[in-house]
Amino acid sequence: MRTLIVNGTVVTADGSVRADVLVDGEQVALVEPDLPARGVTAEATVDAAGRWVVPGAIDVHTHFELPLGGTAAKDTWATGTTAAAFGGTTTVIDFAAQQRGGSLRAGVDASLAQAEGRAAIDYGLHIMVSDVNDASLAEMDLLVADGVPTFKLFTAYPETTMSDDGAIYRAMRRAAVNGGLVMIHAENGLAIDAIVAENIALGRTEPVWHGRSRPAVLEGEATNRAIRLAEVAGVPVYIVHLSSRDALEEVRTARRRGTPAWAETCPQYLFLSLDDLDRPGFEGAKFVCSPPLRPRDHQEDLWDGLAAGDLQAVATDHCPFDFHGQKELGRGDFRRIPNGLPGIEDRVDLVHHGGVAAGRFGPERWVDIVATTPAKLFGLYPRKGTIAPGSDADLVIYDHARRRTISAATHHMNVDYSCYEGLEVQGAADLVMSRGAVLVRDGTWVGPAGHGRFLRRAPATFARGA
C-alpha cells in the first residue's frame, strides 16, 4: 500500500523542510515537495498541515515484565509497547537478564519468547550481564553475531548483579574484539550498601532515605571509574540513566579529552527531584528508582548537557510497579520498595515540552535526542531514526502546539499512577505509523496486535564523534 503525507514540515536531526512523504509498503520512498502536483498518487493521503512529520522515536532502555524483589514490572510486552506507540515511540530496546550461574543466551531466549507475537512495535534486546566468566565472554561473541551487541554491567547491587573492576575490564576487552558495546549502571554499590545500613540502624526507613543513601558523588565516582576502565581497554562506553551533575561532569571531561563516552538521561531526572521522594506519608515510594532522584538544582545541568551534546539521548528506564500492592511492599523499610518508574508513554512529549517549547533547543535537536542518535549508537541507523528514501516508514505526525495534561486516568501504561500527574505539556502525537502501518490515529489504537518485529542490530560501527 502507498500512503502520501502532504503539507507537513519534515523534521529530522539534519534540518527541517516543507516536504511531502511517500510511503510505499513498509519504507519511505520519496521525501520531496509538491508530490501530488507532480503526479504522485497513493491509496491513502494524510494531511499534516500545520504539524511536523518526524521519525518514530526510539527508547533504548526499557524493562518489560522484569522480576524484581518478589514481584514483577507491571507492563507486559503487549501493554508497554502499545503505550510507547501512543507516545510516538516506534522502537524499543529492552533488557534481557542473565541469571547468576546461567547463560547469556538463556536470558535472551526468555525475552524473545515473551515478546514474540505480543510486541506492538519493533524491538531489540540488550543483555544484562551478572556473571562475567570464560563462558559468558565467549557468548558475547555469539550474541554480537546474532544482533544483540550491547551488554549492561553494574557497579551497583553487590548481592545480585555487581561486577568488580576486573570483570568489567574483561568484558570491555572482549567488546574491543567483537564490536560490542558495554553499558554501565554507574553507582558505587559497596559504599551505598554501607550507607543504607547506617540509615536503617538509625531508624531512617522512609522513601526519601532511598535517595539520601545513594549520594550523587558516588554516581560520579563510578562513572569516572567506568570511563577510565574503557580507556584502558580501548573501547567506547555508554552510561545508562545518568542522573546527576557529578556524573555528567565526568562524561563531559572524558569527551573533551577525546574519549568515546556516551550517556543517556531520563525524564524523571529532568522533571522530578528528591523533594518528590519526601512527599507526605508514603507517597514518596512512587518515585523510588536507582539512581535516585536528585536535588532540583541538578536538573538544569542535565538540560544543558542535552543542549550541548554532552548527553546523547533521553531514554526512560521504564520499569513500572503499582503503588498499591507493589511499591507498598516497602512500607517501613525503603529497601523493599521495588525500584522503577513508568514513563515510556510520556518521554517524547516531556522532552519536547522541556526542550523545544521551553526554548532550550530546537526541534532538530529534539529529534536527534529521542530518535536519531539512539539509532546510530545502537546499530539501527539509517533503517530507523530518520526520514529518508529506503528507511523504515516509522513516522509520527506531531502537533507541536497541542497541549495535554498527563494523568494515570488517561495513560495506556499498565500502572496505577503517573509520576507526572497533572503536568500540562505542550506537544503530542496525532498519528503514529510503524513500517507503513498506522498504529495510532487521534488518540485511538487502529493498528494490528503483535505488529512488532525483532531487530537484529549491527555491531558498534558508529562514528566516534557521535
SENUVO-251404 format. One record per residue (C-alpha): z negated, x negated, y negated. Coordinates in steps of 0.25 Angstrom, whole numbers, padded with zeros to 4 digits, always signed. Example, Ala and Ser with C-alpha at 12.3 -4.5 7.8 and 13.67 -1.06 7.14 Angstrom:
2
-0031-0049+0018/-0029-0055+0004/
***
This chain:
466
+0000+0000+0000/+0003-0005-0014/-0006-0002-0026/-0003-0004-0040/-0015-0007-0050/-0010-0005-0064/-0015-0006-0079/-0027-0015-0076/-0031-0029-0080/-0031-0038-0069/-0043-0047-0070/-0044-0060-0061/-0052-0073-0063/-0040-0079-0069/-0038-0069-0080/-0035-0054-0084/-0021-0048-0085/-0016-0034-0087/-0008-0032-0074/-0005-0023-0062/-0009-0026-0048/+0000-0022-0036/-0008-0021-0023/+0001-0022-0010/-0007-0019+0002/-0019-0028+0002/-0014-0038-0008/-0011-0039-0023/+0004-0040-0024/+0006-0041-0039/-0002-0043-0052/+0007-0041-0064/+0008-0032-0076/+0016-0019-0076/+0019-0018-0062/+0023-0003-0062/+0033-0005-0073/+0039-0016-0065/+0042-0006-0053/+0030-0010-0045/+0025+0002-0037/+0013+0005-0027/+0008+0017-0019/-0005+0017-0028/-0007+0014-0042/-0021+0011-0049/-0022+0012-0064/-0032+0001-0068/-0030+0003-0083/-0042-0002-0092/-0048-0009-0080/-0048-0023-0073/-0041-0026-0059/-0050-0037-0053/-0051-0043-0040/-0060-0037-0030/-0074-0045-0031/-0080-0054-0020/-0094-0054-0017/-0097-0067-0009/-0112-0065-0006/-0116-0052+0002/-0125-0049+0013/-0122-0036+0021/-0131-0032+0032/-0139-0045+0030/-0152-0045+0039/-0164-0049+0031/-0179-0048+0033/-0179-0038+0044/-0169-0029+0036/-0154-0030+0032/-0146-0029+0020/-0142-0014+0017/-0127-0015+0014/-0118-0016+0027/-0105-0022+0026/-0099-0008+0024/-0109-0004+0013/-0109-0017+0006/-0094-0019+0005/-0092-0005+0001/-0102-0007-0011/-0095-0020-0014/-0082-0013-0015/-0087-0002-0025/-0091-0014-0034/-0078-0021-0034/-0081-0031-0023/-0070-0032-0012/-0074-0044-0005/-0088-0049+0000/-0092-0062+0008/-0105-0058+0016/-0115-0068+0022/-0115-0069+0037/-0128-0075+0043/-0131-0085+0053/-0144-0083+0061/-0152-0095+0063/-0148-0101+0077/-0136-0092+0077/-0121-0096+0073/-0113-0094+0060/-0103-0087+0068/-0112-0076+0073/-0117-0073+0059/-0102-0072+0054/-0098-0063+0066/-0110-0054+0064/-0106-0051+0049/-0091-0049+0053/-0096-0039+0063/-0104-0032+0052/-0092-0032+0042/-0080-0029+0051/-0075-0015+0048/-0086-0012+0038/-0084-0020+0026/-0077-0013+0015/-0071-0025+0008/-0067-0039+0013/-0077-0049+0017/-0080-0063+0020/-0092-0070+0026/-0101-0082+0023/-0111-0086+0033/-0126-0089+0030/-0130-0102+0038/-0144-0103+0042/-0143-0113+0053/-0135-0126+0050/-0133-0134+0063/-0121-0140+0070/-0117-0127+0076/-0117-0119+0063/-0110-0131+0055/-0099-0130+0066/-0098-0115+0064/-0096-0117+0049/-0082-0123+0052/-0078-0111+0061/-0082-0101+0050/-0075-0108+0039/-0062-0107+0048/-0065-0092+0051/-0066-0089+0036/-0081-0090+0034/-0082-0102+0026/-0095-0100+0018/-0109-0104+0023/-0122-0100+0016/-0134-0109+0017/-0148-0107+0012/-0158-0115+0005/-0168-0103+0006/-0175-0095+0017/-0181-0107+0026/-0185-0097+0037/-0171-0091+0039/-0159-0098+0033/-0162-0110+0025/-0155-0123+0027/-0160-0136+0023/-0152-0146+0015/-0147-0154+0027/-0142-0141+0033/-0135-0137+0020/-0129-0150+0019/-0123-0150+0033/-0117-0136+0031/-0111-0141+0018/-0105-0153+0024/-0099-0144+0035/-0093-0136+0024/-0087-0148+0018/-0079-0150+0031/-0075-0135+0034/-0073-0130+0020/-0084-0120+0020/-0093-0117+0008/-0109-0118+0009/-0116-0107+0001/-0131-0109-0003/-0142-0100-0005/-0150-0109-0014/-0165-0108-0015/-0176-0117-0011/-0181-0109+0001/-0192-0118+0005/-0198-0119-0009/-0196-0104-0011/-0204-0101+0002/-0216-0109-0003/-0216-0101-0016/-0215-0088-0009/-0227-0092+0000/-0235-0095-0012/-0232-0082-0019/-0235-0074-0007/-0248-0081-0005/-0251-0077-0020/-0248-0062-0017/-0235-0062-0024/-0227-0053-0016/-0219-0044-0026/-0204-0045-0026/-0204-0053-0039/-0210-0065-0031/-0198-0066-0023/-0191-0071-0036/-0202-0079-0041/-0203-0086-0027/-0189-0091-0028/-0188-0099-0041/-0175-0102-0047/-0177-0117-0047/-0177-0117-0032/-0164-0110-0032/-0159-0121-0042/-0165-0132-0033/-0158-0126-0020/-0145-0124-0028/-0145-0139-0032/-0148-0143-0018/-0137-0135-0012/-0127-0141-0022/-0131-0155-0020/-0130-0154-0005/-0116-0148-0007/-0113-0160-0016/-0117-0170-0005/-0110-0162+0005/-0097-0162-0003/-0095-0147-0003/-0096-0135-0013/-0108-0126-0012/-0110-0111-0016/-0123-0106-0021/-0126-0091-0018/-0133-0081-0026/-0137-0091-0037/-0148-0084-0046/-0154-0094-0056/-0150-0103-0067/-0157-0114-0059/-0147-0113-0048/-0135-0111-0058/-0138-0124-0065/-0137-0131-0052/-0124-0125-0049/-0119-0128-0063/-0123-0142-0063/-0117-0145-0050/-0103-0139-0054/-0104-0147-0067/-0104-0160-0058/-0092-0155-0050/-0100-0149-0038/-0093-0137-0032/-0105-0128-0033/-0103-0113-0034/-0113-0102-0035/-0114-0087-0036/-0124-0078-0042/-0127-0063-0040/-0128-0051-0049/-0143-0050-0047/-0145-0063-0053/-0137-0059-0065/-0143-0045-0068/-0157-0045-0061/-0169-0054-0063/-0183-0058-0058/-0188-0046-0066/-0182-0037-0056/-0190-0043-0045/-0202-0040-0053/-0199-0025-0055/-0211-0016-0053/-0216-0012-0039/-0207-0017-0028/-0194-0015-0036/-0192-0030-0037/-0189-0030-0022/-0175-0024-0025/-0172-0037-0032/-0176-0047-0021/-0165-0057-0018/-0164-0072-0016/-0162-0080-0024/-0171-0070-0033/-0168-0064-0046/-0171-0074-0057/-0177-0072-0071/-0168-0065-0080/-0164-0077-0088/-0156-0083-0077/-0146-0072-0078/-0138-0077-0090/-0137-0091-0084/-0131-0085-0072/-0121-0077-0080/-0118-0090-0088/-0115-0097-0075/-0105-0086-0071/-0098-0086-0084/-0097-0102-0084/-0093-0103-0069/-0105-0110-0064/-0107-0097-0055/-0095-0093-0048/-0098-0080-0042/-0107-0067-0042/-0110-0062-0028/-0121-0052-0024/-0129-0058-0012/-0128-0043-0009/-0139-0040+0001/-0145-0026-0001/-0159-0021+0004/-0164-0007+0001/-0176-0007-0008/-0182+0004+0001/-0185-0001+0015/-0179-0015+0013/-0184-0022+0001/-0197-0015+0003/-0200-0024+0015/-0205-0034+0005/-0216-0025-0001/-0228-0034-0002/-0220-0047+0001/-0208-0051-0007/-0203-0060+0005/-0200-0048+0013/-0191-0041+0003/-0176-0042+0008/-0169-0052-0001/-0156-0046-0007/-0149-0037-0017/-0138-0027-0018/-0126-0030-0027/-0113-0030-0021/-0108-0017-0028/-0112-0021-0042/-0109-0036-0043/-0095-0035-0049/-0099-0025-0060/-0112-0033-0063/-0104-0046-0065/-0094-0039-0074/-0105-0032-0082/-0114-0044-0084/-0102-0054-0085/-0090-0047-0091/-0096-0035-0098/-0107-0044-0104/-0097-0054-0109/-0102-0066-0101/-0088-0068-0095/-0074-0061-0093/-0068-0053-0083/-0061-0064-0077/-0074-0072-0074/-0080-0059-0068/-0068-0058-0058/-0070-0073-0055/-0085-0072-0052/-0084-0059-0043/-0071-0062-0036/-0062-0074-0039/-0072-0086-0037/-0079-0079-0025/-0065-0078-0019/-0062-0093-0022/-0075-0098-0017/-0075-0091-0004/-0061-0092+0001/-0055-0079-0003/-0046-0082-0015/-0035-0078-0019/-0036-0067-0008/-0048-0062-0015/-0053-0063-0029/-0041-0062-0037/-0029-0052-0040/-0016-0059-0037/-0004-0057-0028/-0008-0059-0014/-0023-0057-0016/-0030-0046-0009/-0030-0033-0017/-0045-0033-0019/-0044-0026-0033/-0054-0019-0042/-0051-0011-0054/-0063-0013-0063/-0067-0005-0075/-0074-0016-0083/-0079-0005-0093/-0085+0005-0084/-0100+0006-0083/-0108+0010-0071/-0123+0010-0068/-0127+0002-0055/-0136+0011-0046/-0140+0012-0032/-0137+0027-0033/-0122+0023-0034/-0120+0010-0028/-0114+0009-0014/-0123-0003-0009/-0132+0002+0003/-0145-0001-0004/-0155+0008-0011/-0156+0001-0024/-0148-0007-0035/-0152-0020-0041/-0145-0015-0054/-0149-0001-0054/-0146+0006-0067/-0138-0006-0073/-0125-0001-0080/-0114-0011-0078/-0100-0012-0085/-0088-0013-0075/-0085-0006-0062/-0074-0006-0051/-0065+0007-0051/-0056+0003-0039/-0058-0007-0029/-0047-0012-0019/-0048-0021-0007/-0036-0027-0001/-0028-0016-0008/-0037-0004-0003/-0044+0004-0013/-0059+0004-0009/-0066+0010-0021/-0060+0019-0032/-0068+0024-0043/-0081+0023-0036/-0077+0029-0023/-0074+0022-0010/-0060+0024-0005/-0058+0013+0004/-0057+0012+0019/-0070+0008+0027/-0071-0006+0032/-0059-0011+0023/-0065-0026+0022/-0059-0037+0030/-0066-0051+0033/-0061-0062+0025/-0059-0076+0031/-0061-0085+0019/-0055-0098+0017/-0064-0111+0017/-0069-0116+0004/-0056-0122-0002/-0059-0116-0016/-0057-0125-0029/-0069-0134-0032/-0068-0129-0046/-0071-0114-0043/
***
